[in-house]
Amino acid sequence: MTDWQRRLGAIKAAVQAYRKRWRVWRATGDERMCSVCGALNGRSAPPDGVFHLGGVGFSGPPAHPNCRCRVSYVSRAQGRRRRSR
């Protein structure tokens, strides 16, 4: 196995591990934050799942025009504790 193949294998393993991480909705938390983003703040979703709020599913930010939210990633155990309901 060449050095290049070893590095490629390490990169592929890192990408697979990252894809298994759960996503957490992060709102800005200032006076301009809307009620939808405030309600989604801190909720988590599986890697390929959606964030649920009142029967509506969001694949991720932006939830609306001018949305300033973002997604952060956490371990599977942390994500399940914060799971969207």
TAPEHU-V393257 format. One record per residue. N is the residue number from 1. RES is the residue in one small letter. PSI is psi in whole degrees, -180 to 180 (none if undefined). D_LAST is the distance of its C-alpha to the last C-alpha in whole Angstrom. Layout:
((N & RES & PSI & D_LAST) (N & RES & PSI & D_LAST))
//
This chain:
((1 & m & 130 & 47) (2 & t & 166 & 48) (3 & d & -39 & 46) (4 & w & -44 & 44) (5 & q & -38 & 43) (6 & r & -44 & 42) (7 & r & -42 & 40) (8 & l & -42 & 38) (9 & g & -40 & 37) (10 & a & -40 & 36) (11 & i & -44 & 34) (12 & k & -41 & 32) (13 & a & -40 & 31) (14 & a & -40 & 30) (15 & v & -43 & 28) (16 & q & -41 & 26) (17 & a & -40 & 25) (18 & y & -36 & 24) (19 & r & -22 & 22) (20 & k & -6 & 20) (21 & r & 145 & 18) (22 & w & 154 & 15) (23 & r & 141 & 14) (24 & v & 130 & 13) (25 & w & 129 & 13) (26 & r & 116 & 16) (27 & a & 162 & 17) (28 & t & -34 & 21) (29 & g & 21 & 21) (30 & d & -172 & 24) (31 & e & -17 & 25) (32 & r & -3 & 25) (33 & m & 135 & 21) (34 & c & 170 & 19) (35 & s & -32 & 17) (36 & v & -49 & 14) (37 & c & -37 & 15) (38 & g & -40 & 15) (39 & a & -32 & 11) (40 & l & -18 & 10) (41 & n & 126 & 12) (42 & g & -10 & 12) (43 & r & 151 & 8) (44 & s & 162 & 9) (45 & a & 149 & 10) (46 & p & 166 & 12) (47 & p & -40 & 16) (48 & d & 12 & 16) (49 & g & -173 & 12) (50 & v & 159 & 11) (51 & f & 126 & 8) (52 & h & 139 & 6) (53 & l & 109 & 7) (54 & g & 41 & 9) (55 & g & 0 & 9) (56 & v & 137 & 11) (57 & g & 135 & 11) (58 & f & 129 & 12) (59 & s & -22 & 14) (60 & g & 173 & 15) (61 & p & 151 & 17) (62 & p & 143 & 19) (63 & a & -18 & 17) (64 & h & 169 & 20) (65 & p & 142 & 24) (66 & n & 19 & 25) (67 & c & 134 & 22) (68 & r & 14 & 22) (69 & c & 166 & 19) (70 & r & 174 & 19) (71 & v & 136 & 17) (72 & s & 167 & 18) (73 & y & 139 & 18) (74 & v & 170 & 17) (75 & s & 164 & 18) (76 & r & -43 & 16) (77 & a & -43 & 16) (78 & q & -38 & 15) (79 & g & -40 & 12) (80 & r & -31 & 11) (81 & r & -30 & 11) (82 & r & 12 & 9) (83 & r & 139 & 6) (84 & s & 143 & 4) (85 & r & none & 0))
//
